[in-house]
Amino acid sequence: MSNKQIMKDVFDNEFNANKIRNQILLKSEKKTKKNMIKFLQYATFLFVIAIVGITIFINNQQANYIYSDVTSNIIINKINEFDLTKLDADIKFEEINSVNLPWNDMFNNINIPKDLDKFYGYGVYTKNDSNNEYNILDSYVYEYFNLDNNRKIKITFSNTNKSIRDYFFDIDDVKESNINDNKLIVYQSEDIYFTEFKYNEYYFDIENHEITTDELIFILKSIIK
């Protein structure tokens, strides 16, 4: 074999070797890029899951305010909105003074904020179908308020039934609170608190406007002893 042919074979072999090497490198780069894309896609998926999880956790943390001490555990169920309805009932202010209410002493000891210096009470009556008159007592209502602002506490109570409402909620997974081993449920919508519970055979429904959380807890603990 001539020197020229030898040189040609060497060159061809070297060229083929480089070609094969480049093909291997190209395949390796493609595989690396493909693996990198998969890794980035997987990392992005995990990042999205983490963000969603953190968001859910934060929302859950914001959904309920929790206060605890030796005798109580208060969980406030926050709601975005509530629905109102019209009541078929009559209010009688004059009736409240003619009834010997068993809760007079207890109400005198409620920790009402001092600026709520106005008060009135009344009875709520529903219609009697037999005579079409509003003479069936549903509940009593005590309201404490201030004429200079919107701060108000409305305490509705009855020893026979849960009082009728002009509002209702649609909320899942309601958390219960506890004061001195008595269960209660507390809702909050913006600056309004709604609390319902049964204590000493009386059903209570308390509505607070522009009352602070601390004031609310103070009021409830003064009732549920």
C-alpha positions as CSV (number, residue, x, y, z in Angstrom):
1,M,0.0,0.0,0.0
2,S,1.3,3.4,-1.0
3,N,2.0,6.2,1.5
4,K,-0.7,8.2,-0.2
5,Q,-3.3,5.4,0.4
6,I,-2.2,5.0,4.0
7,M,-2.6,8.7,4.6
8,K,-6.0,8.6,3.0
9,D,-7.1,5.7,5.2
10,V,-5.8,7.3,8.3
11,F,-7.6,10.6,7.5
12,D,-10.9,8.7,6.7
13,N,-10.7,6.7,9.9
14,E,-10.0,9.9,11.9
15,F,-12.9,11.7,10.2
16,N,-15.2,8.8,10.9
17,A,-14.1,8.7,14.5
18,N,-14.7,12.4,14.9
19,K,-18.1,12.0,13.2
20,I,-19.0,9.2,15.5
21,R,-17.7,11.2,18.5
22,N,-19.8,14.2,17.5
23,Q,-22.9,12.1,17.0
24,I,-22.4,10.6,20.5
25,L,-21.9,14.1,21.9
26,L,-25.0,15.3,20.1
27,K,-27.1,12.5,21.4
28,S,-25.7,13.1,24.9
29,E,-26.5,16.8,24.7
30,K,-30.0,16.0,23.5
31,K,-30.5,13.5,26.3
32,T,-29.1,16.0,28.8
33,K,-31.4,18.8,27.5
34,K,-34.4,16.4,27.6
35,N,-33.6,15.4,31.1
36,M,-33.1,19.0,32.0
37,I,-36.5,19.9,30.5
38,K,-38.1,17.0,32.5
39,F,-36.4,18.2,35.6
40,L,-37.5,21.8,35.1
41,Q,-41.1,20.6,34.4
42,Y,-41.0,18.5,37.6
43,A,-39.5,21.3,39.6
44,T,-42.1,23.7,38.3
45,F,-44.9,21.3,39.2
46,L,-43.5,20.9,42.8
47,F,-43.2,24.7,43.0
48,V,-46.8,25.2,42.0
49,I,-47.9,22.5,44.5
50,A,-45.9,24.2,47.2
51,I,-47.5,27.6,46.4
52,V,-51.0,26.1,46.5
53,G,-50.3,24.4,49.7
54,I,-48.9,27.5,51.3
55,T,-51.9,29.5,50.0
56,I,-54.3,27.0,51.5
57,F,-52.4,27.0,54.8
58,I,-52.5,30.8,54.9
59,N,-56.2,30.9,54.1
60,N,-56.9,28.4,56.7
61,Q,-54.9,30.4,59.2
62,Q,-56.9,33.5,58.2
63,A,-60.2,31.6,58.3
64,N,-60.2,31.1,62.1
65,Y,-59.1,33.2,64.9
66,I,-58.2,31.1,68.0
67,Y,-58.1,32.3,71.6
68,S,-57.4,29.9,74.4
69,D,-57.0,30.1,78.2
70,V,-57.6,27.7,81.1
71,T,-61.4,27.8,80.9
72,S,-62.1,28.6,77.2
73,N,-61.2,27.9,73.6
74,I,-62.6,30.4,71.1
75,I,-62.6,29.7,67.4
76,I,-64.1,32.4,65.1
77,N,-65.4,31.1,61.8
78,K,-64.8,33.8,59.3
79,I,-67.4,34.2,56.5
80,N,-67.3,36.4,53.4
81,E,-71.0,37.1,53.4
82,F,-74.4,36.1,54.7
83,D,-77.9,36.1,53.4
84,L,-80.7,38.2,54.8
85,T,-84.4,37.2,54.9
86,K,-87.6,38.9,55.9
87,L,-89.2,37.7,59.2
88,D,-92.9,37.2,59.6
89,A,-92.9,38.5,63.2
90,D,-93.9,41.4,65.4
91,I,-91.9,43.3,68.0
92,K,-93.6,44.4,71.2
93,F,-91.6,46.8,73.3
94,E,-94.2,47.1,76.0
95,E,-94.3,43.4,76.7
96,I,-90.8,43.1,78.0
97,N,-91.4,45.0,81.2
98,S,-94.5,43.0,82.2
99,V,-92.7,39.7,82.2
100,N,-90.6,38.4,85.2
101,L,-87.5,37.4,83.3
102,P,-85.3,34.8,85.1
103,W,-82.2,36.3,83.5
104,N,-82.4,39.8,85.0
105,D,-79.6,39.2,87.6
106,M,-77.4,37.6,85.0
107,F,-77.8,40.5,82.5
108,N,-76.9,43.0,85.2
109,N,-73.5,41.3,85.4
110,I,-72.7,41.2,81.7
111,N,-69.5,43.0,80.8
112,I,-71.0,45.4,78.4
113,P,-68.5,48.1,77.0
114,K,-69.1,51.3,78.9
115,D,-69.7,53.4,75.8
116,L,-72.8,51.3,75.0
117,D,-74.8,53.4,77.4
118,K,-78.2,53.0,75.8
119,F,-80.5,50.0,76.2
120,Y,-83.9,48.7,75.2
121,G,-85.6,45.3,75.4
122,Y,-88.5,43.8,73.5
123,G,-90.3,40.6,72.8
124,V,-90.5,39.0,69.3
125,Y,-93.8,37.4,68.5
126,T,-94.8,35.1,65.6
127,K,-98.2,34.7,64.1
128,N,-100.9,32.5,65.6
129,D,-102.6,30.8,62.6
130,S,-105.7,30.1,64.6
131,N,-106.5,33.8,65.0
132,N,-104.0,35.4,62.7
133,E,-102.6,37.5,65.5
134,Y,-98.9,37.9,66.5
135,N,-99.2,36.6,70.0
136,I,-96.8,33.6,70.1
137,L,-93.7,34.5,72.0
138,D,-90.6,33.5,70.1
139,S,-87.8,35.2,72.1
140,Y,-86.7,38.2,74.1
141,V,-84.2,40.7,72.8
142,Y,-81.9,43.0,74.8
143,E,-80.0,45.6,72.8
144,Y,-77.1,47.7,74.1
145,F,-75.9,50.5,71.8
146,N,-74.4,54.0,71.4
147,L,-76.2,56.8,69.6
148,D,-73.0,58.3,68.3
149,N,-71.7,55.3,66.4
150,N,-72.7,51.8,65.1
151,R,-71.4,49.8,68.0
152,K,-74.2,47.5,69.2
153,I,-74.8,44.3,71.1
154,K,-78.0,42.4,70.4
155,I,-78.7,39.5,72.7
156,T,-81.7,37.3,71.7
157,F,-82.7,34.5,74.1
158,S,-85.4,31.9,74.6
159,N,-86.0,29.0,76.9
160,T,-88.3,27.1,74.5
161,N,-86.6,27.2,71.1
162,K,-83.9,28.7,68.9
163,S,-85.0,32.2,68.0
164,I,-85.9,33.0,64.5
165,R,-83.4,34.9,62.5
166,D,-83.3,37.5,59.6
167,Y,-80.0,36.1,58.4
168,F,-78.4,32.7,57.7
169,F,-75.0,31.3,56.7
170,D,-73.8,28.7,54.2
171,I,-70.5,27.5,55.6
172,D,-68.8,24.1,55.7
173,D,-66.6,22.7,58.4
174,V,-67.8,24.9,61.2
175,K,-65.5,24.9,64.2
176,E,-67.0,24.9,67.7
177,S,-65.8,27.0,70.6
178,N,-65.9,26.1,74.3
179,I,-66.3,28.2,77.5
180,N,-66.5,26.4,80.8
181,D,-67.4,23.2,79.1
182,N,-70.3,24.8,77.2
183,K,-70.2,24.6,73.4
184,L,-70.8,27.6,71.2
185,I,-70.3,28.7,67.6
186,V,-68.9,32.1,66.7
187,Y,-69.0,33.6,63.2
188,Q,-67.5,36.8,61.9
189,S,-68.3,38.8,58.8
190,E,-66.2,42.0,58.5
191,D,-67.1,44.0,61.7
192,I,-70.1,41.8,62.8
193,Y,-69.9,38.8,65.1
194,F,-72.6,36.2,65.4
195,T,-72.6,33.8,68.3
196,E,-75.0,30.9,69.1
197,F,-75.1,28.6,72.1
198,K,-77.3,27.0,74.7
199,Y,-76.7,27.7,78.4
200,N,-78.7,26.8,81.4
201,E,-81.6,25.6,79.2
202,Y,-81.7,28.9,77.3
203,Y,-80.9,29.4,73.6
204,F,-78.8,32.4,72.9
205,D,-78.2,34.2,69.7
206,I,-75.9,37.2,70.0
207,E,-75.1,39.7,67.3
208,N,-72.3,42.3,67.8
209,H,-71.6,45.2,65.5
210,E,-68.2,46.9,65.6
211,I,-67.2,45.1,68.8
212,T,-63.6,44.1,69.1
213,T,-62.6,40.4,69.5
214,D,-61.4,41.0,73.0
215,E,-64.7,42.7,73.9
216,L,-66.7,39.8,72.4
217,I,-64.8,37.2,74.4
218,F,-65.2,39.3,77.6
219,I,-68.9,39.5,77.0
220,L,-69.3,35.7,76.4
221,K,-67.2,34.7,79.4
222,S,-69.4,37.0,81.6
223,I,-72.5,35.1,80.4
224,I,-71.2,31.5,80.4
225,K,-69.9,31.1,83.9
